[in-house]
């Protein structure tokens, strides 16, 4: 990659990053009321994205059932239970990840 190509790549990444950060503020000024559609998107998208992440996480295990499916199920159940108990997303994700990694690496799976 030439120096010009490197410069243009970094410049385009910087412009895209700044544009995605500032575009909402330019589009919806603080004094204007946020459109109802945007508010609805803000309510609906987080659960939809988490649902897609769950499907993505389990898709490979569901196609070829093996011990990884059991391990993923145990870790997923632990994640849900910890989250329901403590209402702390970081803790539940951390515990679920640790449980899965321990099961995969130390049980011969």
DOROPA-565436 format. One record per residue (C-alpha): x, y, z. Coordinates in pm, whole numbers, plus 32768, in hexadecimal, padded with zeros to 4 digits. Layout:
// DOROPA-565436
   east   north     up
      X       Y      Z
...
//
This chain:
// DOROPA-565436
   east   north     up
   8000    8000   8000
   8090    814C   7F9C
   80A8    8274   8085
   7F8C    8322   7FCB
   7EAC    81F0   7FF0
   7EFE    81DA   8162
   7EAD    834A   8192
   7D62    832B   80D5
   7D02    81F4   819A
   7D42    829E   82E9
   7C92    83DB   8274
   7B5C    831E   8200
   7B4C    825B   8347
   7B6B    839E   840F
   7A5E    844E   8342
   7973    8324   8363
   79AD    8315   84DC
   7971    8488   8511
   7840    8483   842C
   779B    8369   84EE
   77DF    8420   8636
   775E    8577   85CE
   764B    8524   84D2
   7540    84DE   85DD
   7584    862E   8682
   756D    86E4   8536
   7433    8628   84D1
   737C    864E   861E
   73DA    8791   86CE
   73B1    8790   8848
   7296    888E   883F
   71C7    87C8   8744
   70E9    86A9   87B2
   716E    8552   8750
   7085    84AA   8655
   6FAC    8391   86E0
   7041    829B   85E6
   71A2    82D7   8668
   712E    82AD   87D1
   7087    8163   8772
   71C9    80EF   86CB
   7285    8142   880A
   7194    8065   88CD
   7188    7F41   87D7
   72EA    7F21   8751
   73AB    7EC0   888D
   72DA    7D83   88D1
   72DC    7D2E   875D
   7457    7D4B   874B
   7482    7C74   8883
   7397    7B71   87EC
   7467    7B6A   86AE
   75A4    7B3E   877E
   7509    7A14   8831
   74A5    7973   86E7
   75FF    79B6   8658
   76A6    7923   878C
   75E2    77DE   877F
   75C1    77AE   8605
   76F2    76D0   85D6
   76A4    75F6   8702
   753E    75BB   868E
   75AD    7543   8535
   769B    743B   85BC
   762A    73CD   8717
   774E    7364   87F3
   77DB    73B5   8949
   780B    7521   88E4
   7691    7541   88CC
   766F    74C6   8A32
   7786    75AD   8AA7
   76EE    76D6   89F0
   759A    7688   8A84
   7624    7675   8BE5
   76E5    77BA   8BB9
   75B7    7864   8B1A
   74D2    77F4   8C33
   75D1    786D   8D34
   75E3    79BD   8C82
   7469    79E5   8C8B
   744E    797C   8DF8
   7568    7A61   8E69
   74CC    7B81   8DAB
   7374    7B45   8E40
   740E    7B2F   8F9A
   74FE    7C57   8F91
   747F    7D2E   8E6E
   75E9    7D6D   8E0A
   7633    7D2E   8C9B
   77AE    7D34   8CBD
   77A8    7C3A   8DDC
   76BB    7B4D   8D2A
   7783    7B54   8BE6
   78C9    7B21   8CA3
   7841    79FC   8D6E
   77A8    7958   8C3A
   78EB    797E   8B76
   79C1    78F4   8C91
   78D7    77CA   8CC1
   78DD    777B   8B4D
   7A57    7797   8B35
   7A8B    76BD   8C6A
   799D    75B4   8BE1
   7A3D    75B2   8A88
   7BA5    75B3   8AFF
   7B9F    74DF   8C38
   7A98    73D1   8BFF
   7B2A    732D   8ACC
   7A1A    73BF   89EB
//
